[in-house]
Each structure stands twice: as C-alpha cells, then as structure tokens.
Amino acid sequence: MVDITYQIVPHDEGWAYKLGGTISETYATVEEAINHAKRAASRQKIGDGDATLAFPAPDGGWRFVPLETDKSGSRL
C-alpha cells in the first residue's frame, strides 16, 4: 500500500502542487493549485493506498484533506 501527499506550495510568484520532488506548473491562486491537485490525484493509480492534500491554513498551520484516487488496480 502506498500513501501519497500532494502539497500546495508557493512557486514562481504563485502557487503549485508538489508530489515528492516534482512541482507542477504555477497557478495564480491557492484555490487553482488545489483544484489541479485534486484532478491529478483523481487520475493517480495507487491501489489500496490513500492520497492527502496538504495546504496552508489561514491560521498559519496546515490543513489536510483526503483525496479521491483511482483504486481500480488497473495499470492503464
């Protein structure tokens, strides 16, 4: 089982999502980066693992939200 976390991070005067050491393109807002991370996670095939979205919370901490992934077991 693999668990992954998409992080929303500041990037090139905007926001991006990060998975491991890979950073997405830059988006103008946190909300845009969150939406694109959710779309990417929905296509991610991780079997029985779980995916989490981590993004900056208004209080300065982090917020963690479970994401839907492709659990079909298909490699295609």
DSSP file (Angstrom, degrees, kcal/mol; ACC not computed):
  #  RESIDUE AA STRUCTURE BP1 BP2  ACC     N-H-->O    O-->H-N    N-H-->O    O-->H-N    TCO  KAPPA ALPHA  PHI   PSI    X-CA   Y-CA   Z-CA
    1    1 A M              0   0    0      0, 0.0     2,-0.4     0, 0.0    46,-0.1   0.000 360.0 360.0 360.0 135.3    0.0    0.0    0.0
    2    2 A V        -     0   0    0     44,-0.7     2,-0.4     2,-0.0    48,-0.3  -0.951 360.0-163.9-116.9 132.8    1.3    3.4   -0.9
    3    3 A D        -     0   0    0     -2,-0.4     2,-0.3    46,-0.3    48,-0.2  -0.958  13.3-173.6-113.1 135.2    0.2    6.7    0.7
    4    4 A I  E     -a   51   0A   0     46,-2.5    48,-2.0    -2,-0.4     2,-0.4  -0.911  13.1-151.7-128.4 155.8    1.0   10.0   -1.1
    5    5 A T  E     -a   52   0A   0     -2,-0.3     2,-0.6    46,-0.2    15,-0.5  -0.988   4.0-154.8-130.5 124.6    0.6   13.6   -0.2
    6    6 A Y  E     -aB  53  19A   0     46,-3.1    48,-3.1    -2,-0.4     2,-0.4  -0.868  20.1-159.2 -90.8 122.8    0.1   16.5   -2.6
    7    7 A Q  E     -aB  54  18A   0     11,-2.7    11,-2.9    -2,-0.6     2,-0.6  -0.868  12.6-139.5-105.9 139.0    1.4   19.7   -1.0
    8    8 A I  E     + B   0  17A   0     46,-2.6     9,-0.2    -2,-0.4    22,-0.1  -0.871  35.7 172.7 -93.7 122.8    0.3   23.2   -2.1
    9    9 A V  E     - B   0  16A   0      7,-2.7     7,-2.4    -2,-0.6     2,-0.1  -0.932  39.3 -98.2-133.5 151.7    3.4   25.4   -2.1
   10   10 A P  E     + B   0  15A   0      0, 0.0     2,-0.3     0, 0.0     5,-0.3  -0.471  50.1 171.6 -64.0 140.2    4.5   28.9   -3.1
   11   11 A H  E >   - B   0  14A   0      3,-2.1     3,-1.2    16,-0.2    16,-0.1  -0.903  54.3 -18.7-158.9 124.1    6.2   28.8   -6.5
   12   12 A D  T 3  S-     0   0    0     -2,-0.3     3,-0.1     1,-0.3    14,-0.0   0.885 126.5 -46.6  46.0  54.7    7.3   31.4   -9.0
   13   13 A E  T 3  S+     0   0    0      1,-0.3    -1,-0.3    13,-0.0     2,-0.2   0.727 135.7  50.7  62.8  24.7    5.2   34.2   -7.6
   14   14 A G  E <  S-B   11   0A   0     -3,-1.2    -3,-2.1    -5,-0.1     2,-0.3  -0.625  92.9 -74.7-153.7-144.8    2.1   31.9   -7.5
   15   15 A W  E     +BC  10  27A   0     12,-3.0    12,-3.6    -5,-0.3     2,-0.3  -0.956  36.5 174.7-134.5 150.5    1.2   28.5   -6.2
   16   16 A A  E     -B    9   0A   0     -7,-2.4    -7,-2.7    -2,-0.3     2,-0.4  -0.922  29.3-115.5-142.9 167.1    1.8   24.9   -7.3
   17   17 A Y  E     -B    8   0A   0      8,-0.4     7,-2.7    -2,-0.3     2,-0.4  -0.886  27.6-156.1-106.7 148.7    1.2   21.4   -6.1
   18   18 A K  E     -BD   7  23A   0    -11,-2.9   -11,-2.7    -2,-0.4     2,-0.5  -0.972  13.3-175.4-126.6 134.0    4.1   19.2   -5.2
   19   19 A L  E >  S-BD   6  22A   0      3,-2.5     3,-2.0    -2,-0.4     2,-0.3  -0.959  70.8 -45.2-129.0 111.9    4.3   15.4   -5.1
   20   20 A G  T 3  S-     0   0    0    -15,-0.5   -13,-0.1    -2,-0.5   -16,-0.0  -0.529 124.5 -23.8  63.6-125.9    7.5   14.1   -3.9
   21   21 A G  T 3  S+     0   0    0     -2,-0.3     2,-0.5    -3,-0.1    -1,-0.3   0.320 117.3 100.4 -97.8   7.7   10.2   16.1   -5.6
   22   22 A T  E <   -D   19   0A   0     -3,-2.0    -3,-2.5     0, 0.0     2,-0.4  -0.818  53.6-163.4-101.3 130.5    8.0   17.1   -8.6
   23   23 A I  E     -D   18   0A   0     -2,-0.5    -5,-0.2    -5,-0.2     3,-0.1  -0.916  13.2-134.5-113.7 137.5    6.4   20.5   -8.7
   24   24 A S        -     0   0    0     -7,-2.7     3,-0.1    -2,-0.4    -1,-0.1  -0.052  40.8 -72.6 -73.4-179.2    3.5   21.4  -11.1
   25   25 A E        -     0   0    0      1,-0.1    -8,-0.4    -9,-0.1     2,-0.3  -0.234  63.6 -87.5 -65.7 169.0    3.2   24.5  -13.2
   26   26 A T        -     0   0    0    -10,-0.1     2,-0.3    -3,-0.1   -10,-0.2  -0.638  40.1-164.4 -86.9 137.7    2.5   27.7  -11.4
   27   27 A Y  B     -C   15   0A   0    -12,-3.6   -12,-3.0    -2,-0.3   -16,-0.2  -0.890  25.0-126.5-118.4 152.1   -1.1   28.8  -10.7
   28   28 A A  S    S+     0   0    0     -2,-0.3     2,-0.3   -14,-0.2    -1,-0.1   0.822  88.2  29.7 -68.8 -32.8   -2.3   32.3   -9.7
   29   29 A T  S  > S-     0   0    0    -14,-0.1     4,-1.9     1,-0.1   -14,-0.1  -0.861  74.8-119.7-129.5 160.7   -4.2   31.2   -6.6
   30   30 A V  H  > S+     0   0    0     -2,-0.3     4,-2.7     1,-0.2     5,-0.2   0.903 115.3  57.0 -59.9 -41.8   -4.1   28.6   -3.9
   31   31 A E  H  > S+     0   0    0      1,-0.2     4,-2.5     2,-0.2    -1,-0.2   0.888 105.5  49.5 -60.0 -41.1   -7.6   27.5   -5.0
   32   32 A E  H  > S+     0   0    0      2,-0.2     4,-2.3     1,-0.2    -1,-0.2   0.930 111.6  48.6 -63.2 -45.2   -6.4   26.9   -8.6
   33   33 A A  H  X S+     0   0    0     -4,-1.9     4,-2.2     1,-0.2    -2,-0.2   0.898 111.2  50.9 -62.3 -40.4   -3.5   24.8   -7.3
   34   34 A I  H  X S+     0   0    0     -4,-2.7     4,-2.5     2,-0.2    -2,-0.2   0.934 110.0  49.5 -61.8 -46.9   -5.8   22.8   -5.1
   35   35 A N  H  X S+     0   0    0     -4,-2.5     4,-1.9     1,-0.2    -2,-0.2   0.900 112.5  46.9 -61.1 -41.5   -8.3   22.1   -7.9
   36   36 A H  H  X S+     0   0    0     -4,-2.3     4,-2.4     2,-0.2    -1,-0.2   0.869 111.0  52.0 -70.2 -35.5   -5.4   21.0  -10.2
   37   37 A A  H  X S+     0   0    0     -4,-2.2     4,-2.6    -5,-0.2    -2,-0.2   0.903 108.6  51.5 -64.9 -40.3   -4.0   18.8   -7.4
   38   38 A K  H  X S+     0   0    0     -4,-2.5     4,-1.9     2,-0.2    -2,-0.2   0.908 110.9  48.1 -62.6 -41.5   -7.4   17.2   -6.9
   39   39 A R  H  X S+     0   0    0     -4,-1.9     4,-0.8     2,-0.2    -2,-0.2   0.916 112.0  48.8 -64.9 -42.9   -7.7   16.5  -10.7
   40   40 A A  H >X S+     0   0    0     -4,-2.4     3,-0.9     1,-0.2     4,-0.7   0.913 111.0  50.6 -63.1 -42.0   -4.2   15.0  -10.7
   41   41 A A  H >< S+     0   0    0     -4,-2.6     3,-0.8     1,-0.2    29,-0.5   0.863 101.9  61.0 -64.4 -35.5   -5.0   12.8   -7.7
   42   42 A S  H 3< S+     0   0    0     -4,-1.9    -1,-0.2     1,-0.3    -2,-0.2   0.755 109.5  43.0 -64.7 -21.9   -8.2   11.5   -9.3
   43   43 A R  H << S+     0   0    0     -3,-0.9     2,-0.3    -4,-0.8    -1,-0.3   0.539  90.0 109.4 -96.8  -9.5   -6.0   10.1  -12.1
   44   44 A Q    <<  -     0   0    0     -3,-0.8    26,-2.3    -4,-0.7     2,-0.8  -0.512  59.6-149.3 -72.6 128.6   -3.4    8.7   -9.8
   45   45 A K  B     +f   70   0B   0     -2,-0.3    26,-0.2    24,-0.2    -1,-0.1  -0.865  36.4 148.1-101.6 106.7   -3.4    4.9   -9.5
   46   46 A I    >   -     0   0    0     24,-0.9     3,-2.1    -2,-0.8   -44,-0.7   0.158  42.4-141.3-125.9  18.7   -2.2    3.9   -6.1
   47   47 A G  T 3  S-     0   0    0     23,-0.6    -1,-0.3     1,-0.3    22,-0.1  -0.366  78.3  -9.8  61.5-126.0   -4.1    0.7   -5.5
   48   48 A D  T 3  S+     0   0    0     -2,-0.1    -1,-0.3    25,-0.1    23,-0.1   0.400 111.2 109.4 -88.0   3.7   -5.3    0.5   -1.8
   49   49 A G    <   -     0   0    0     -3,-2.1     2,-0.3     1,-0.1   -46,-0.3  -0.092  63.4-123.4 -72.7 176.2   -3.2    3.5   -0.7
   50   50 A D        -     0   0    0    -48,-0.3   -46,-2.5    18,-0.1     2,-0.4  -0.884  11.3-148.1-121.8 153.2   -4.5    6.8    0.2
   51   51 A A  E     -aE   4  67A   0     16,-0.6    16,-2.8    -2,-0.3     2,-0.4  -0.958  12.8-167.1-121.5 142.4   -3.8   10.3   -1.1
   52   52 A T  E     -aE   5  66A   0    -48,-2.0   -46,-3.1    -2,-0.4     2,-0.5  -0.957  14.0-143.3-128.5 145.0   -3.9   13.5    1.0
   53   53 A L  E     -aE   6  65A   0     12,-3.2    12,-2.5    -2,-0.4     2,-0.5  -0.945  17.4-168.5-106.5 127.2   -3.9   17.2    0.1
   54   54 A A  E     +aE   7  64A   0    -48,-3.1   -46,-2.6    -2,-0.5    10,-0.2  -0.970  15.9 160.0-117.1 127.3   -1.9   19.5    2.4
   55   55 A F  E     - E   0  63A   0      8,-2.2     8,-2.8    -2,-0.5   -46,-0.1  -0.985  46.0 -83.4-146.2 156.6   -2.2   23.2    2.1
   56   56 A P  E     - E   0  62A   0      0, 0.0     6,-0.3     0, 0.0     5,-0.1  -0.336  43.0-144.2 -62.2 132.7   -1.6   26.3    4.1
   57   57 A A    >   -     0   0    0      4,-2.5     3,-2.2     1,-0.1     6,-0.0  -0.624  23.9-111.1 -93.4 156.1   -4.4   27.1    6.5
   58   58 A P  T 3  S+     0   0    0      0, 0.0    -1,-0.1     0, 0.0     4,-0.0   0.776 116.3  62.2 -57.6 -26.3   -5.5   30.7    7.4
   59   59 A D  T 3  S-     0   0    0      1,-0.1     3,-0.1     3,-0.0     0, 0.0   0.436 122.6-103.0 -82.0   3.3   -4.1   30.3   10.9
   60   60 A G  S <  S+     0   0    0     -3,-2.2    -1,-0.1     1,-0.3     2,-0.0   0.299  93.5  94.9  95.2  -9.8   -0.6   29.7    9.6
   61   61 A G  S    S-     0   0    0      1,-0.1    -4,-2.5    -5,-0.1     2,-0.4   0.049  80.0 -85.3 -91.5-154.4   -0.6   25.9   10.1
   62   62 A W  E     -E   56   0A   0     -6,-0.3     2,-0.4    -3,-0.1    -1,-0.1  -0.918  25.3-149.9-120.2 146.4   -1.5   23.2    7.6
   63   63 A R  E     -E   55   0A   0     -8,-2.8    -8,-2.2    -2,-0.4     2,-0.5  -0.940  11.5-156.4-112.8 138.9   -4.8   21.7    6.6
   64   64 A F  E     +E   54   0A   0     -2,-0.4   -10,-0.2   -10,-0.2    -2,-0.0  -0.968  12.7 178.4-120.9 128.1   -5.0   18.1    5.5
   65   65 A V  E     -E   53   0A   0    -12,-2.5   -12,-3.2    -2,-0.5     2,-0.1  -0.993  29.5-119.2-130.6 131.3   -7.8   16.7    3.3
   66   66 A P  E     -E   52   0A   0      0, 0.0     2,-0.3     0, 0.0   -14,-0.3  -0.413  31.0-148.4 -66.4 146.2   -8.3   13.2    1.9
   67   67 A L  E     -E   51   0A   0    -16,-2.8   -16,-0.6    -2,-0.1     2,-0.3  -0.874  13.3-116.3-116.7 149.9   -8.3   12.9   -1.9
   68   68 A E        +     0   0    0     -2,-0.3     2,-0.3   -18,-0.1   -24,-0.2  -0.676  39.0 178.8 -80.3 135.4  -10.1   10.6   -4.2
   69   69 A T        -     0   0    0     -2,-0.3     2,-0.9   -20,-0.1   -27,-0.2  -0.817  39.9 -89.4-129.6 172.0   -7.8    8.3   -6.3
   70   70 A D  B     +f   45   0B   0    -26,-2.3   -24,-0.9   -29,-0.5   -23,-0.6  -0.754  43.4 170.7 -84.1 106.9   -8.2    5.6   -8.9
   71   71 A K        +     0   0    0     -2,-0.9    -1,-0.1     1,-0.2   -26,-0.1   0.050  41.5 113.4-104.2  23.7   -8.3    2.4   -6.8
   72   72 A S  S    S-     0   0    0      2,-0.1    -1,-0.2     1,-0.1     3,-0.1   0.708  78.4-129.4 -70.7 -19.6   -9.3    0.2   -9.8
   73   73 A G        +     0   0    0     -3,-0.3     2,-0.2     1,-0.3    -1,-0.1   0.360  63.4 135.7  84.8  -7.3   -6.0   -1.7   -9.7
   74   74 A S        -     0   0    0      1,-0.1    -1,-0.3   -27,-0.1   -27,-0.2  -0.489  49.5-153.6 -73.8 142.9   -5.6   -1.1  -13.4
   75   75 A R              0   0    0      1,-0.2    -1,-0.1    -2,-0.2   -30,-0.1   0.457 360.0 360.0 -92.7  -2.1   -2.2    0.0  -14.6
   76   76 A L              0   0    0      0, 0.0    -1,-0.2     0, 0.0    -2,-0.0   0.418 360.0 360.0-100.4 360.0   -3.6    1.7  -17.6
